[in-house]
Amino acid sequence: MEIPSLIRYRLLSALCASFLLTSAAGCDPAEQMPGSRTPPSLNGGDMGGDLPDDPGTATPAPTPSPSAPPSVPAPAPAPTPGPAPAPAPTPAPAPAPAPAPSSATDVFGVKMIYPTKAGGETWFLKDAALTDTRFDPQDPITRNADGSWKMKSTQVRMHALTSTGYDSKKIPTYDRDVLASRGYMQAANDWKNVEMTGFVKVNAVSDASDNFAWYARGGRHTDGLECEGSSYKGSLHYDGRVRWQKESWHVSYDQTAYKTGTTALKGRWVGFKSIMKNVLSNGKPAVKLELWLNENADKVTWKKVYDTLDSGQMGGNSTNCGGSVDAMPITWGGPLATFRWDSASDVDFKWLSVREITE
């Protein structure tokens, strides 16, 4: 049977009083049970406390709220990558040093205007010039203290021979058309495309208008062998003038106009080059002719003082020796290359050479 709430309250009060001495704290209305509350209509304002629940009904312990998991700090955001730095430029490789210029000089250290033809004919004045079988000065020469040579004849024709040598009996014909067709007079290695070089010093001269002449493209120039005497002659006069001469046969000359090449030659060393080489002009055979001077004789400082072309305009008289055209250029080679001068009674010379060059 259910006990009325008022009776239950009084019974509880009596029990509390009996235990007041031993458990006063437990009966203190200030120490109410957790979770109790006092209805205002029963407490009369300041007495009593909340009524306990029915002892038959256990008050469930509050379900603890699940604790929040420890906060894990959010990972720091990855930094926004900035622009990648521009790669350092690869340094340009240092330029390779320019190759040293090729020698371009002959055995005497003299600068060559055109290179020697590979396997071509060459001749250089030997130190033992008196025993050189390929050199025929025709007149006595003597050695100077400085190593140069002296010629005291007033009519000089110093021949340089090819390696084949010279023998007029081995020249089968002087017919100009035949010579032009095969390209030589005595042998296939005759002097044809050549650069002739010589250094000279005039010590005494009787006629300043006379000249040195380096020439080739024929054999001997003598009476009785008129048609052997063909040549182009590069001329350097003692007064400094220069020109080219064309000798169709001996003696039949045509020549170009004079030009001033340098000052008077007497008393100083001068280098002189005569160059002749076959070329084509308007598709036809022609000969290019050049004269060069080295005025200070340093072997290096050359200047071109004459440059001309013979494709027929220099004239000639080739029909006298079998040619079909008088003015035909002399396109064939000859066995002799000659260093010539007249009227100078005392001349020193050195570093003579003849080299075959390419067309």
C-alpha positions in Angstrom: 0.0 0.0 0.0 1.4 3.4 -0.9 2.4 5.6 2.0 1.0 9.1 1.5 3.6 11.6 0.8 3.1 13.7 4.0 3.5 10.6 6.3 6.6 9.6 4.5 8.0 13.0 4.9 7.4 13.0 8.7 9.0 9.6 9.1 12.0 10.8 7.3 12.2 13.8 9.5 12.1 11.7 12.6 14.9 9.5 11.4 17.0 12.4 10.6 16.6 13.8 14.1 17.7 10.6 15.7 20.9 10.6 13.9 21.6 14.2 14.3 24.6 13.8 16.5 26.3 11.3 14.3 25.3 12.6 10.9 24.4 16.1 11.3 26.0 17.0 8.0 23.8 14.5 6.1 20.6 16.1 7.5 21.7 19.6 6.8 19.1 21.0 4.5 21.9 22.9 2.9 23.4 19.6 1.7 20.8 18.3 -0.6 21.2 15.4 -2.7 22.6 16.0 -6.0 20.0 16.6 -8.6 17.2 17.4 -5.8 15.0 20.3 -5.9 12.4 21.7 -3.4 9.0 22.6 -4.8 8.2 26.2 -3.7 4.6 25.3 -2.6 6.0 22.9 0.1 9.0 24.6 1.4 7.3 27.6 2.7 10.0 29.7 1.3 13.2 28.8 3.4 12.7 25.3 4.9 13.2 21.9 3.6 14.7 20.8 0.4 13.8 18.9 -2.6 12.1 15.7 -1.9 14.1 12.6 -2.7 12.7 10.3 -5.4 11.0 7.1 -4.5 13.7 4.9 -3.0 12.3 2.1 -5.1 13.3 4.0 -8.1 17.0 4.5 -8.6 18.0 7.7 -10.0 20.3 6.9 -12.9 23.7 8.5 -12.9 23.9 11.0 -15.6 25.5 9.7 -18.7 28.7 11.5 -19.1 28.9 13.4 -22.3 31.5 11.9 -24.4 34.5 14.0 -24.2 35.5 15.6 -27.4 38.5 14.0 -28.9 41.6 16.1 -28.4 41.7 18.5 -31.1 44.3 17.7 -33.7 45.8 20.8 -35.0 45.0 21.3 -38.6 48.1 20.8 -40.7 49.6 24.0 -41.7 48.7 24.7 -45.3 51.4 24.0 -47.7 53.0 27.3 -48.8 51.9 28.4 -52.2 54.9 27.9 -54.3 56.3 31.1 -55.7 57.5 31.4 -59.2 60.4 29.2 -59.9 63.6 31.2 -60.1 64.8 31.6 -63.7 67.7 29.2 -64.2 71.0 30.9 -64.3 72.1 31.3 -68.0 74.6 28.8 -69.1 77.7 30.7 -69.8 78.7 30.7 -73.4 81.7 28.6 -74.0 84.9 30.7 -74.5 85.6 30.9 -78.2 88.4 28.7 -79.4 91.5 30.7 -80.1 91.8 31.5 -83.8 94.2 29.2 -85.5 97.5 30.7 -86.3 97.7 31.8 -89.9 99.4 29.3 -92.2 103.0 30.0 -93.0 102.4 31.1 -96.6 106.1 31.7 -97.1 108.7 30.0 -99.2 112.0 28.4 -98.1 113.5 31.8 -97.8 110.7 33.2 -95.6 109.4 35.2 -98.6 105.6 35.6 -98.6 103.9 33.8 -101.5 101.1 35.5 -103.3 99.7 32.2 -104.6 100.3 28.8 -103.0 102.5 26.3 -104.7 100.6 23.7 -106.7 100.5 20.3 -104.9 103.2 18.2 -106.5 104.1 21.1 -108.8 107.5 22.1 -110.1 109.6 24.4 -107.9 113.1 25.8 -108.1 114.9 27.9 -105.4 118.4 29.4 -105.7 120.6 27.1 -103.8 123.2 28.2 -101.3 125.6 26.3 -103.6 124.4 28.1 -106.7 127.6 27.4 -108.6 126.9 23.7 -108.6 123.1 23.8 -109.1 122.5 21.8 -112.3 119.1 23.5 -112.7 120.5 27.0 -112.6 122.3 28.5 -115.6 123.5 32.1 -115.0 125.5 32.0 -118.3 127.9 34.6 -116.8 130.1 34.5 -113.7 128.5 35.3 -110.4 130.3 35.8 -107.0 129.2 35.5 -103.4 128.8 38.7 -101.3 129.6 38.9 -97.6 125.9 39.1 -96.7 125.2 35.8 -98.6 123.7 37.5 -101.7 125.2 37.1 -105.1 126.7 39.6 -107.6 126.4 39.8 -111.3 128.6 42.3 -113.3 127.5 41.5 -116.8 125.6 44.1 -118.7 123.5 41.5 -120.6 122.1 38.9 -118.2 119.9 35.8 -118.9 119.9 33.5 -115.9 117.8 30.4 -116.6 116.0 28.2 -114.1 115.2 24.7 -115.5 112.4 22.3 -114.6 113.3 19.0 -113.1 113.1 17.6 -116.6 115.9 19.9 -117.8 116.1 21.6 -121.1 117.0 20.2 -124.5 115.7 21.9 -127.7 116.1 18.7 -129.6 113.2 17.3 -127.5 110.8 19.9 -128.7 109.0 18.2 -131.6 107.1 21.3 -132.9 106.7 25.0 -132.5 103.3 25.1 -134.1 101.3 27.5 -132.0 98.0 25.7 -132.4 99.6 22.4 -131.4 101.3 23.9 -128.4 98.1 25.6 -127.3 96.2 22.3 -127.7 98.6 20.1 -125.6 99.7 22.9 -123.2 103.5 22.6 -123.3 106.5 23.0 -125.5 109.0 20.3 -124.3 107.4 18.3 -121.5 104.2 18.2 -119.5 105.9 19.8 -116.5 107.2 22.9 -118.4 106.9 26.2 -116.6 103.4 27.5 -117.3 101.4 28.8 -114.4 104.2 30.3 -112.3 105.1 32.8 -109.7 108.7 34.1 -110.2 110.4 36.0 -107.4 113.7 37.7 -107.1 115.3 40.4 -104.9 117.7 42.8 -106.6 119.9 45.8 -105.8 121.2 48.0 -108.7 124.7 49.4 -107.8 125.7 50.7 -111.2 123.6 51.3 -114.4 124.3 53.1 -117.7 120.6 53.4 -118.9 118.0 54.1 -116.2 115.2 53.5 -118.7 116.3 49.8 -119.1 114.8 47.0 -117.0 114.7 43.7 -115.2 112.3 41.2 -116.7 111.2 37.9 -115.2 109.7 35.7 -118.0 108.5 32.2 -118.9 106.4 30.1 -121.4 109.1 29.4 -123.9 112.7 28.1 -124.4 115.8 29.9 -125.5 115.5 33.4 -127.1 118.1 33.3 -129.8 118.5 33.7 -133.6 118.0 30.5 -135.4 115.3 29.3 -132.9 112.9 32.2 -133.4 109.7 30.2 -132.7 111.2 28.8 -129.4 111.4 32.3 -128.1 107.8 32.8 -126.9 107.2 34.5 -123.5 105.3 36.9 -121.2 107.8 39.3 -119.7 107.0 41.2 -116.5 109.2 44.3 -116.6 110.5 46.5 -113.8 112.5 49.4 -115.0 115.3 51.0 -113.1 113.4 54.3 -112.9 110.5 52.5 -111.2 108.1 52.0 -114.1 106.4 48.7 -114.8 104.7 47.0 -117.7 104.0 43.6 -119.4 105.5 42.5 -122.7 104.2 39.7 -125.0 106.8 38.0 -127.2 105.0 35.9 -129.8 108.4 34.8 -131.1 112.0 36.1 -131.0 111.9 38.9 -131.8 108.3 40.1 -132.1 107.0 42.2 -129.2 103.7 43.7 -128.1 103.4 45.5 -124.7 101.0 47.1 -122.3 101.1 50.7 -121.2 103.7 51.8 -118.6 102.6 52.4 -115.0 104.6 53.8 -112.1 105.4 51.0 -109.7 107.9 52.6 -107.3 110.7 55.1 -107.2 114.1 54.7 -108.8 115.8 51.4 -107.8 119.5 52.3 -107.6 121.1 51.6 -104.3 118.4 49.7 -102.5 117.0 46.2 -102.3 113.6 45.6 -103.9 111.6 42.4 -104.2 109.9 41.7 -107.6 107.4 39.1 -108.6 106.1 38.2 -112.1 103.0 36.0 -112.0 101.2 34.4 -115.0 98.4 31.9 -114.9 95.8 30.5 -117.3 92.2 31.5 -116.8 88.9 31.6 -118.8 87.6 34.9 -120.1 84.0 34.7 -121.5 84.5 31.0 -121.7 87.7 31.3 -123.8 91.4 30.7 -122.8 93.2 33.7 -121.4 96.2 34.6 -119.3 96.1 36.6 -116.1 99.3 38.7 -115.6 100.4 40.3 -112.3 103.4 42.3 -111.1 104.1 42.7 -107.4 106.8 44.7 -105.5 108.2 44.5 -102.0 109.7 48.0 -101.8 111.3 47.7 -98.3 112.6 44.1 -99.0 111.2 42.8 -95.7 109.9 39.7 -97.6 106.3 40.3 -96.5 105.0 43.7 -97.5 104.0 43.1 -101.1 101.9 45.4 -103.3 100.4 44.6 -106.7 101.5 47.2 -109.2 100.2 45.7 -112.4 97.2 43.4 -113.2 96.1 42.7 -116.7 94.5 40.0 -118.9 95.5 38.7 -122.3 92.6 37.0 -124.1 93.9 38.4 -127.4 93.9 42.1 -126.8 97.6 42.3 -126.3 98.2 41.6 -130.0 100.8 39.3 -131.3 102.1 37.6 -134.5 101.5 33.9 -133.9 100.8 33.1 -137.5 104.5 33.4 -138.1 104.9 30.2 -136.1 101.9 28.2 -137.3 99.2 29.8 -135.3 95.8 30.3 -136.8 95.2 33.6 -135.0 97.9 36.3 -134.6 96.7 37.6 -131.2 96.2 34.2 -129.6 97.3 34.2 -125.9 100.4 32.2 -125.0 98.7 29.4 -123.0 101.4 26.8 -123.2 104.4 26.2 -120.9 108.1 26.2 -121.8 111.2 24.5 -120.3 113.0 27.7 -119.2 112.1 30.5 -116.8 114.5 33.4 -117.1 115.7 36.3 -114.9 116.9 39.0 -117.4 118.4 42.5 -117.3 120.5 44.8 -119.5 122.5 48.0 -119.0 123.3 47.4 -115.3 126.9 46.7 -114.8 126.7 45.8 -111.1 123.7 44.0 -109.6 123.3 42.1 -106.4 120.6 39.4 -106.2 119.2 36.9 -103.8 116.2 34.7 -102.9 115.4 33.8 -106.5 112.6 31.2 -107.0 110.1 29.8 -109.6 107.0 28.0 -108.3 104.2 26.3 -110.2 100.9 27.6 -109.0 97.4 26.3 -109.7 95.2 27.7 -112.5 
